[in-house]
C-alpha cells in the first residue's frame, strides 16, 4: 500500500516518536502537547438545576460539551462535562468566580488527582517504597479455617512462615496476613480468636524474613497487636468501620488500605444494584479518605481498593475493571484484589482451583491500567505477569 499508513493512538504518540529514528526528538515534545489536549469526561453528581444553568453557561463559553442526566425527585441531576484537561480546569476556575466554589474546586482537584502518577509509600520505621517503580505484588496468606480460596488454609505460625518464605522467593513485595474470612456470608470472628491466629504469624514472619507485612483486619485491637508484632500496613476492608481504627493508624504511623464494601461480608451480596456503580465506589473511597485525613492520618499513607467481589455482581466487578482508570480520580495508589474470586469463576465457568489464568488476566489488565499493587495467591505467576506488563509499558 502506498505510503504504508498506520494509525497511532494520540496518547501513545510521544513515546512512539521517541522510538522512531527518522523523526526528530523535538517532535515528541510537540506530540506530548497534542496528547495533553485529548478529551476526557468528568461526571458531576447531584447538580441542582440553578447550578446546572451556571455550569451550562460557563461550559458553552469555553466550548465544553455537557451531557445532562435525569433529574431526581429533588430536581438535582448528574452532569457530564467533556473537554481536555486544561479547558476543564479553566471551567473549574470560572465556576468558582461565579460563586460555585465547591463545584469548581472539586473539579480542579479531581483533575489534578487524576493526573498524578508518582506515589512513594512511607513506613513507620522510616523506610519507603516507590510505588511508581513497577507493579507491586502482595501475597495473600490466610490463617483461617474457612478461606474461600483454600479450605486447607495454613494455621500454624511455622507453616505460615514457610508459606511466606516461598512467596518472598517468588517475588512478593508484601505479605498480607488475614485471620478472619471475608468471603460472602462469612460470620465475624471474635477479636481474641483473630488475634490468636494473626499476631504470632506476623511476629514470626518479621523475625525470620525481610518483607513488609500487611495485616488484613477490620478490628482496631487486632491491628494494634499486629503492629506491635511488626506489621507494616493495615488492610481494613471495612474502611474504618471500627471507630478506634483511625487512632491506631494515626498513632502508629503505618500505611492504611481502605476498601469499598456495601454492608458486611455476611450481607454484602444481598444488594448489588447501584444507580452508578463507579460513582458510588469513587464517592465512598473519597469520603473515607477525607475522614482518615481529618482524623490525622497522613494522606500519603493511604491506598485505596475498589473491593472486587465485595457487594458487587459479577457484571459489576467486570465494569470496575473496564473503567479502572476512573479510580485515579481519588488520587491515591490503587490496590486490586481479584485472585481466584467468584466473578472470575462465573466468567470462565470454573471452580476456584482452576482460576489461575483468569486471575492473571485481571492482574495484567489492572497493571496495564495503572494499579500499583496486586493482591494474589499465586505470587510467582502474578509477579512474572506484572513484570512483563511493566516491561511493555516502559518500552
Secondary structure, 3 states (H helix, E strand, C coil): CCCCCCCCCHHHHHHHHHCCCCCCCHHHHHHHHHHCCCEEEEEEEEECHHHHHHHHHHHHHHCCEEEECCCCCCCCEEEEEEEEHHHHHHHHHHHHHCCCHHHHHHHHHHHHHHHCCCCEEECCCCCEEECCCCCEEEEEEECCCCCCCCCCCCCCHHHHHHHHHHHHHCCCCEEEEECCCCCCCCCCCCHHHHHHHHHHHHHHHHHHCCCEEEEECCCHHHHHHHHHCCCCEEEECCCCCCCCHHHHHHHHCCEEEEECCCCCCCCHHHCCCCCCHHHHHHHHHHHHHHHHHHCCCCHHHEEEECCCCCCCCHHHHHHHHHCHHHHHHHCCEEEEECCCCHHHHHHHCCCHHHCHHHHHHHHHHHHHCCCCEEEECCHHHHHHHHHHHHHHHHC
